[in-house]
């Protein structure tokens, strides 16, 4: 337990908890709106922004956030206007963003970022300044979702009905995707791309069938995410493993356990 | 008094060949109209034009004498439930409360009087006991009643339903149309349905939609003129011929005996 006294460990835990909350809230919206693929697209396309920031010597965060926001808004518009073509176009943007990032990194003289650190991040090296930005974003996203909760719920459940009742579906959908893009970039900075997708989908997916309401799903997914993160961190310290990958695997194990219990419950319900 | 719905020379296409062509059609207050026709014939498109969710490529749509978008506050809409996610974590009560969203009145939660109104709407539909149950755990018929309750809390003067009985068994369908008939005392109803049996027993008029539209008014369907040939231009696909000629009605009578 001595390790908890080290600042780097305290920072890692704080970053993990904030990431869990951001992913629990936005991930629930992602899962009920069936836009997991779009989130993957945003996360990967943002690598183009990291490459661009490197190439131009700008701060990382500005490059990644800008790139992610622009690609996210484009994807959101395609999804709204041409739903049946959206997944192919998102796939293309996914690939192009990633490739742009790699090429721009190649073209940047003398300096090379390790792609692995982008994919899995390193939660153990989070500086305090990033924590403040993450925390601020966490508060902002939480308040926005609470403020627009009824409308986000309506447009996620039944978009046409929401539109008829006067909910500004288009602008709110863009706001939701915009918040998603910013959250993804925040979390990628510290925990990496793979962990973002895992935290964004696994806890909400486990909660979806069990929660009584969207709010319940968001809270439950945040708590589950925190549990996975802390367990993964503890394992990574105990066995000297990569932290991000450990967290993802812990989440993955619980994902399959959850599927298994669901199947068993379904089978039991059928027999009765 | 102007008709509740008025379509004038309306055509619509999703970019390809027209889905609806030259439709002129009006629905008077107090009507109970069934829209029937083959799949892909444009029934749902017609409903969406009435709701202002789609814009006609030609012609005008008026609801209560106004642009459909401006008349929405008076329209209750019950969508086809196959499009909705059954795993969505939402209770029946929350679905109904969705009908009471007020723009510019935000923050999570609902005022207590909204809850009471929503609960009484569920009660009126006979499903108050399921208020706290997840919507996906209800049967098809119970779910449709919840959706109607959601439409009713908006106090509509016009109710539009898109294949509401698709996931209900035969007995449930009859009960469901009884319920609609009761609502029809106060509300004008337009329902898309394939269920000829229930239609022939309950609705006041039928419109066949298959790119074109033919409207069979009340007197045509009264049973007295069953010998009259169906004047529908899409006769082979128009089942009203069967209804008016009495091929369906005797079956109904048999079932009742």
Interface residues (C-beta under 8 A of the other chain):
Chain A: X32 X34 X146 X147 X148 X149 X150 X151 X153 X154 X156 X157 X158 X160 X161 X162 X163 X164 X165 X166 X167 X168 X207 X208 X209 X210 X211 X212 X213 X214 X215 X216 X217
Chain B: X51 X53 X72 X73 X75 X77 X79 X84 X85 X87 X88 X89 X90 X91 X94 X95 X97 X98 X99 X101 X103 X106 X107 X108 X109 X110 X132 X134 X150 X154
